[in-house]
Amino acid sequence: MTELELLGWALAVATLAFLAIIGFAIWWSRRSRTVPAAPGEPREPQAPRAPREPRTPREIRLPKLPRKAAPEPDVEISPSRLARISRKTPLEIPADDEYGSEPQPAAAIDPDDVALESIALEVERAAHRAEKIDVEEVSLRLVPQIPPRDAISTNSWLGGRPRLPAGMEWPKIDDQPADFLAQINCADLPQGLWGGLGPRHGALAFFIHRRRYDMCVLHLRDPGMPVAPPYTLNDPEGWFGPHGGLALGDLAPFAVRAFPEWPVDLVAIGPGDADPRSEADPGEPGATLYDRGYDIADPAFHPFDWGSMTAMVALLEMRLDRLTPEAAPTPGADAADIAEMEQRAAINYEARKRAEEIIAIVHDSAARADFSASDATAVMAGLHAIHWVKAIATVDPETGAERIETITLPLTTHRADANLWVHDYQTMLFDRAKHAWCANPENLPAPARAFFEPWWRELADREMAAMGHEPFRHILDYDEEREAVLLELPTSGLMSRRFGDCDNLVVTIDKADLAIGDFSKLRVQVSH
């Protein structure tokens, strides 16, 4: 046996001996021990230990519940609902791809679900208002602002341009661009209007077919910037009707073919409240002015820009034909009558020549110079210095016989029995002044504003629009229990609107549709 093998056997024996010692030590530490007996007494054998009894668990007393109390259901509050309660932006849950997982395709949004959710939300709001608010029902008057306040605070208006959401196309009816009538800020509507029904946020925009009584009402939740109509008002069968019949006859080219943008205040009218609307005839102020006569040399009637100045001289040029010599005297006329006729013809001929000189000066100045109020004053003074004559038939108060009287007037003076051109000019100036004033009241000089603003205010009272009331005039089959008046617009020379034979446009809606914000089933009539 080699030395290497001897060393291996020695190592194995030593390892076994070491393991034997370790095993004996473990046995010795775990062996059972007996208690030694007292001296002189024999040891009793030790009885085996009885197993321990399990410990009785401590009784836990719960609070007593009512006998009929039902267990509370688990409540889970969604982030969106929690956001509505706290009025804070809901916590955004990180997308799956932020955790390294594969992105999942977004679920498609069903437009019907969105529409139903919007309708349900509106019904909930309407029901909440009906439960919470106990107020008397009121109607609304749309009172034109005269003078208008700043454009920033304008929330509701008639005519002009709607404020549509960005990217929205101009509304169409039967594939034709519709006429814009009005836009009303819903947040300013009183709670008692329509019995609390209808939207109270966003805006209602009213559009009408350009020739038929078909309406389109849009609830704009986020109105944007003003949008100009994509067409010009050149439809003779449309709703354009400026004050004084300016859209008719040879005066039509002088009309501003647009609906002025007029800011309105929403004034609530309850039982017993004073009504700002007047039942008086809208044509009365103009008729009174026509009958009493006036002179446009007054600064209140002066042109205020080159547009009104050139329109004035163009109209005068048209009316100068009325200054042509009179017809030849009848056979048998005496010499005195013939002499008077010749004298009138000579005066009017001279008046025409001088007027044509002023007209030429105005056209020349308009092409090369800026407008100034002093230019207008000089032109009106020059026209006032020109006199013309007219023969009018009168009745002798003593004999009752008819007689011919010759009157001489400045070219700027209007008389009801000698209407040459002045009243037509005043009608044209009325129209141009209101459009310029609606754009900016500072466009008119102080004398013009002092004259026109009271007149416009009087017309506004007599041509006032309304909402949520009983129609001012009769319409067919109106049921106030089932329907609500969404809007009533009278024919208005101030707003350049004409419906039917100077009638009122009345738009009604079922209250059930109004409650859910469905404006697709309107009834549009003309009251008589």
Secondary structure, DSSP 8 states (H G I E B T S, - for coil): --HHHHHHHHHHHHHHHHHHHHHHHHHHHHS-------TTS-------------------------TT----------HHHHHHHHTS-------GGGGT----------HHHHHHHHHHHHHHHHHHHHHH-----BEEEEEE-SS---GGG---EESS--B--TT----EETTEE-EEEEEEEGGGS-TTBGGG-S--SSEEEEEE-SSSS-EEEEEESS--SB---SS-S--TTSSB--GGGTTSGGGGGGS--S---EEEEEEEE-TT-------S-TTHHHHHHHHH-EETTSGGGS--SHHHHHHHHHHHHHHGGGGS------TT--HHHHHHHHHHHHHHHHHHHHHHHHHHHHHHHHHHS---HHHHHHHHHHHHT-EEEEEEEEE-TTT--EEEEEEEEETTEEBTTB-SSHHHHHHHHHHHHHHHHHH-GGGS-HHHHHHHHHHHHHHHHHS-EEESS--SS--TT--TTTEEEEEEEE-BTTTTB--TTT-EEEEEEEHHHHHTT--SS-EEEEE-
